[in-house]
Each structure stands twice: as structure tokens, then as C-alpha cells.
Amino acid sequence: MDDNQHSADFYQVEPETIREFARAVQNGHPAHWDDAAAHSLGYPGLIASATFASSIGAISQGLLFRTATTNHAPSQLLHLEQEIRIHRPVIAGDQLTCRVAVDSHRRTENGDLVVLTTVIADGDATPVQTVHTTLFGRCGMIADRVLEATRNIAAQALQSFAPHDAAGVWSAAVPGRALSGNRPASPRTLDIGTEIPPRVYRLSRTELIDYARVSGDHNPIHWNDEVAHAAGLNDVVAHGMLTMGLGADYLTAYLDDPACIGEYTVQFSRPVFVPATGRTAVHFTGAIQRVDHRNGTAVVALTAHSNGETVFGRATATVRLARPTSAQ
């Protein structure tokens, strides 16, 4: 194996794992929760959320950073950009492999800028998702403070939190059905300039801890005040991939198609701060930039704001406008 590559054993996609991830990123379409709903769309099992594969890649990426490249701890990494190309939906029963390669690694005065490509493939080695990730590994005084604060936290600290109660916010046996009344009707036509109705999602520390569990991203800046303050942050911050997952629901809910996203790219400009008490609102809006009637797709420009700040510097998604009559 090359120094800049890492392969993981296959990952068995279980129905309950799909449901847990959908709850963590507030993806409410019934096909993420109910087999009958997925079957009605022509799929053999539950459909995973668009950003689900990030939980598979996170483990391999973390190992790569610790061993083969810059030796950065997760708490020293900043997520700058994520680009996901979805070749097909992840479905319950899939056996997936993950391969990560370093496309570029450049040292700067303040740290390391690293671009990774992660390929998630099925048992036949056919790509399911191809993901490009840009990360910044901090160095210097701030990085040292973060690392020291991280060492002060017991390894089992995250496990001491009570797990998110699925009977709470997501209270129905099939939460997507509970939310269906809040989803806008699927549009019949889309034209350039069409605006997607705004929608607000809310995050608390509970949601951050829940996402850390299901995603494998246990970076303590997302749940520990000491580490967040050592990093120069006013409060703990939501995972970038969590806010990206909320954006995926914003799109799939509007189009009423859990597998409509083909490509999804986000530049993270500012974090979403989440206080110890209460909930933080994340506001999403969107507009159609381009429409390809021949291929039945459209490009959507997304915006996300929280506490008056822009969360996404640039965010676009290519979406399918019409669901196939029979999913493969």
C-alpha cells in the first residue's frame, strides 16, 4: 500500500444504521426509514441519506492523517470543502469498501493544506460515491493548545453522554411520515431562477453528539467547550458534514425524491455555533441556476445562514427532476 493511500475492510450497510444516520442529519423522507416506502420507489431496501457515505470515509481519512501524511490529530483539522459525486444511492445490504488517496499536500506558514479523494465502492468494485475533501491541518500555538486540551479529556468522555432518544424529536415509528406534512409539494416544473421555499433546521448539543456517534467524527471541538475555546472558537461548532446533511434534506424534501442528488459541493465559510443550552437555527434557501431538460437535471445554488453569518461560502447541487419509473 502506498504511503498516501488507505483501504478499509468492507462495511456492511444495515437498515438500522441508515435510520440512525437519517435521524442525525434530520433526513425525513420515508424511504430512509420504511422498507415499504423504499420498495414503492423500486429499491430493494432502505435508501441511505446522500451524505451517509461520509461516515465510512471518515474512519479511513482519520487513520490516513495519523499515519501516512501530516500526523495531525482530528482536533487540529478544519474542513474547508466537500464535493460528493453520487453514482448510485447506498442501499441497505450493500457491502462497501473505502479507498482514500492524497491528491495534494502543501505546507503553509500556518499548517498543511491537504486534498483527498475517497472512493466508496460496492462488492464488484463499482464506485458508489467519489468524494473530494479539502482539509487544513493547523500548526503552531493554537494547534498546540487544542492538542493539550484534547489530552485533558478522558477517552471515554463522549460515551458518557446519554444517547439521543429516538422517541424524542423524531417521535414516530417512521419519522419521515411524521414530517411529511411539513414537506412542500414536489414541483411540476423548474425554471432558471425558481426559488426553493426557505426552511429552518435547529441544532442542539444533543444533535451534535448524536451525529458524532453515527458518523465516527468524534472531534471534540464539536462537543467539548475546553477544546473549542482552545481552538479560538466562541462555542462548540456543528460538524460541517452535519450541516451539509441538513442541506441534502432541504433538497430531497423539496423534490420529494430521496435519491435526486447526483453531485453536491459545499465550501464551508463559517461554523455553526451551538450553545450548551437551547437550539441554534440554520436557515436554508436555494434557487435554480441551470436546467438541462434533455437529461432531466438542474443545478441548484444553496445558501445556509446561522446567527446572521453565512455558513456556506459556495454550495451547489445537481439534482434529478424526475424520478425513474423503476430504480435500479
C-alpha positions in Angstrom: 0.0 0.0 0.0 1.4 3.5 -0.9 2.0 6.0 1.8 -0.8 8.2 0.6 -3.4 5.5 0.4 -5.5 3.5 2.8 -8.0 0.7 2.3 -10.6 -0.3 4.8 -12.3 -3.7 5.2 -15.8 -3.8 3.7 -18.6 -2.0 5.5 -21.9 -3.8 5.8 -24.8 -1.3 5.5 -27.5 -2.2 7.9 -31.1 -0.8 7.8 -30.8 0.5 11.4 -27.6 2.3 10.6 -29.4 4.1 7.7 -32.2 5.1 10.1 -29.8 6.3 12.8 -27.8 8.4 10.3 -31.1 9.8 8.8 -32.2 10.8 12.2 -28.8 12.5 13.0 -29.0 14.7 9.8 -32.8 15.2 10.1 -33.5 13.5 6.7 -37.2 12.7 6.9 -38.1 11.0 3.7 -39.9 7.7 4.4 -37.6 5.8 2.1 -34.8 6.3 4.7 -37.0 4.7 7.3 -39.6 2.3 5.9 -38.9 -0.7 3.7 -42.3 -0.4 2.0 -41.6 3.2 1.1 -38.3 2.3 -0.5 -39.8 -0.7 -2.3 -42.5 1.6 -3.7 -39.8 3.6 -5.4 -38.3 0.4 -6.9 -35.4 -0.1 -4.4 -34.6 -3.4 -2.8 -34.0 -1.9 0.6 -33.8 1.4 2.6 -32.1 4.2 0.8 -29.3 5.9 2.7 -29.1 9.7 3.0 -26.9 11.4 0.4 -24.1 12.1 2.9 -24.2 8.7 4.6 -21.0 7.5 3.0 -19.1 10.3 4.8 -19.4 8.1 7.9 -17.5 5.4 6.1 -14.8 7.7 4.7 -14.2 9.5 8.0 -12.6 6.4 9.6 -10.2 5.8 6.8 -9.4 9.5 6.5 -8.6 9.8 10.2 -6.2 6.8 10.0 -4.5 8.2 7.0 -3.9 11.6 8.7 -2.5 9.9 11.8 -0.1 7.5 9.9 0.7 8.4 6.3 0.7 12.2 5.9 0.9 15.0 8.4 0.3 13.2 11.7 -2.4 15.7 12.6 -4.9 14.7 15.3 -8.6 15.2 14.3 -9.0 18.1 16.6 -6.4 20.0 14.6 -8.2 19.6 11.3 -10.5 22.2 9.6 -12.9 21.1 6.9 -12.8 23.6 4.1 -14.6 21.9 1.2 -16.5 18.7 0.3 -17.5 17.6 -3.2 -19.6 14.4 -3.5 -20.4 12.7 -6.7 -23.1 10.1 -6.2 -23.1 7.3 -8.8 -26.0 5.5 -7.2 -27.7 5.5 -3.8 -26.3 3.5 -0.9 -28.9 0.8 -0.1 -29.3 -1.4 2.9 -27.5 -4.7 2.4 -24.6 -3.1 0.5 -21.1 -4.2 1.3 -18.9 -1.2 0.7 -15.1 -0.6 0.6 -13.3 2.7 1.0 -10.1 3.8 -0.6 -8.5 7.2 0.3 -5.7 8.9 -1.7 -3.9 12.2 -1.1 -4.2 14.3 -4.3 -2.1 17.1 -3.0 -0.3 18.1 0.2 1.0 21.6 0.6 2.7 23.1 3.7 1.9 26.7 4.5 3.1 29.0 7.2 0.1 28.2 9.5 -0.4 24.5 8.6 -1.0 21.8 6.0 -3.5 22.1 3.1 -4.5 18.6 2.0 -6.8 17.4 -0.7 -8.1 13.9 -0.5 -10.1 11.7 -2.9 -12.2 9.0 -1.3 -13.8 6.3 -3.4 -16.7 4.3 -1.9 -17.2 1.1 -4.0 -19.5 -1.9 -3.8 -18.6 -5.6 -3.8 -18.0 -5.6 -7.5 -15.5 -2.7 -7.1 -18.0 -0.4 -8.9 -17.9 3.2 -7.5 -20.9 4.2 -5.5 -19.6 7.6 -4.4 -16.5 9.6 -5.3 -15.7 12.3 -2.7 -13.1 15.1 -2.9 -12.3 16.7 0.5 -10.1 19.7 1.3 -8.8 19.9 4.8 -6.5 22.3 6.7 -4.3 20.9 9.4 -3.4 23.6 11.9 0.1 24.0 13.4 1.7 26.5 15.8 0.5 27.8 19.1 -3.3 27.3 18.5 -2.7 23.7 17.4 -0.6 23.0 20.5 -3.3 24.4 22.7 -6.0 22.3 21.0 -3.9 19.2 21.3 -3.2 19.8 25.0 -6.9 20.4 25.7 -7.8 17.2 23.9 -5.4 15.2 26.0 -7.2 16.5 29.1 -10.4 14.8 28.0 -10.9 11.2 29.0 -11.1 8.9 26.0 -14.5 7.7 27.1 -15.9 11.2 27.6 -18.1 11.1 24.6 -19.6 7.8 25.7 -20.7 9.3 29.0 -23.4 11.3 27.2 -26.8 9.7 27.1 -27.7 8.5 23.6 -30.1 10.6 21.6 -33.7 9.4 22.3 -35.3 8.3 19.1 -38.6 8.8 20.8 -37.9 12.5 21.2 -37.8 14.9 18.3 -38.1 12.1 15.8 -41.0 10.5 17.6 -42.9 8.3 15.1 -42.1 4.7 14.2 -41.3 6.1 10.7 -40.2 9.7 11.4 -40.3 10.7 7.8 -44.0 10.1 7.7 -44.4 12.4 10.8 -42.6 15.1 8.9 -44.3 14.6 5.5 -46.9 17.2 6.3 -44.1 19.8 6.5 -42.6 18.9 3.2 -43.6 21.1 0.2 -45.3 19.5 -2.7 -43.0 18.2 -5.4 -42.6 20.8 -8.1 -44.1 20.0 -11.6 -41.6 22.2 -13.4 -38.5 24.1 -12.6 -37.1 27.1 -14.5 -33.9 29.1 -14.1 -34.5 31.5 -11.2 -37.1 29.3 -9.5 -36.6 29.8 -5.7 -37.0 26.9 -3.3 -39.0 27.9 -0.3 -36.8 28.6 2.7 -36.6 26.1 5.5 -35.1 26.2 9.1 -33.4 23.4 10.8 -32.4 23.5 14.5 -29.4 22.0 16.3 -28.6 21.4 19.9 -25.7 19.8 21.6 -27.7 16.6 21.6 -27.8 16.5 17.8 -24.1 17.2 17.7 -23.3 14.3 20.0 -25.7 12.1 18.1 -24.0 12.9 14.8 -20.6 12.2 16.3 -21.8 8.8 17.2 -23.2 7.8 13.9 -20.6 9.5 11.7 -17.5 8.4 13.6 -16.3 12.0 13.7 -15.5 12.4 17.4 -13.5 15.6 17.0 -14.1 17.3 20.5 -14.5 20.8 19.1 -18.0 19.6 18.3 -18.9 18.7 21.8 -16.3 19.9 24.3 -16.1 23.6 25.4 -12.5 23.4 26.6 -11.2 22.2 23.2 -13.4 24.6 21.3 -12.1 27.6 23.3 -8.5 26.3 22.9 -9.1 26.4 19.1 -10.2 30.1 19.4 -13.9 29.4 19.0 -16.6 31.1 21.0 -18.5 27.9 21.4 -18.6 24.3 20.1 -19.4 24.1 16.4 -21.6 21.7 14.3 -19.8 19.3 12.0 -19.5 20.6 8.5 -20.9 17.3 7.2 -23.9 17.6 9.6 -24.9 21.0 8.0 -24.3 19.5 4.6 -26.6 16.7 5.5 -29.3 19.2 6.5 -28.9 20.8 3.1 -29.4 17.4 1.5 -32.7 17.0 3.2 -33.7 20.5 2.2 -33.3 19.5 -1.5 -34.7 16.0 -1.3 -37.7 17.2 0.7 -38.5 19.8 -1.9 -38.2 17.4 -4.8 -39.8 14.6 -2.8 -37.1 12.2 -4.1 -34.6 10.8 -1.6 -32.1 9.9 -4.4 -32.4 13.0 -6.5 -28.9 14.4 -5.7 -26.2 13.5 -8.3 -23.5 16.0 -7.3 -23.2 18.1 -4.2 -20.4 20.6 -3.4 -20.0 22.8 -0.4 -17.3 25.3 0.7 -17.6 25.9 4.4 -17.0 29.6 5.2 -18.1 29.9 8.8 -19.0 27.4 11.5 -22.4 26.9 13.1 -22.0 27.7 16.8 -24.2 25.6 19.2 -24.5 26.8 22.8 -24.7 24.5 25.9 -28.4 25.2 26.2 -31.1 25.9 23.6 -31.0 25.3 19.9 -29.3 27.1 17.0 -31.3 27.8 13.8 -29.8 27.1 10.4 -31.7 28.8 7.6 -31.5 27.3 4.1 -32.6 28.9 0.8 -32.0 27.8 -2.8 -32.5 28.8 -6.4 -32.2 27.1 -9.7 -29.1 28.2 -11.7 -29.4 25.9 -14.7 -31.8 23.4 -16.2 -30.9 20.6 -18.5 -34.2 19.4 -20.0 -32.5 16.8 -22.2 -31.1 15.0 -19.2 -33.8 16.0 -16.8 -31.4 17.7 -14.3 -31.0 21.1 -12.7 -28.2 22.8 -10.8 -29.3 24.4 -7.5 -27.4 27.1 -5.7 -27.8 26.7 -1.9 -27.3 29.2 0.9 -27.1 28.5 4.6 -27.1 31.1 7.4 -26.9 30.8 11.1 -26.8 33.6 13.7 -26.6 36.1 10.9 -23.5 34.6 9.4 -23.0 32.8 6.1 -22.3 29.1 6.7 -21.7 28.0 3.1 -19.4 30.1 1.0 -20.4 28.4 -2.2 -22.7 25.4 -2.4 -24.3 23.8 -5.5 -26.1 20.5 -6.2 -27.0 18.8 -9.4 -30.4 17.2 -8.9 -32.7 14.9 -10.9 -36.0 16.5 -11.8 -38.0 13.3 -12.5 -37.7 10.0 -10.6 -37.1 7.0 -12.9 -40.1 4.7 -13.3 -38.0 1.8 -11.8 -34.9 2.3 -9.7 -32.0 0.0 -10.3 
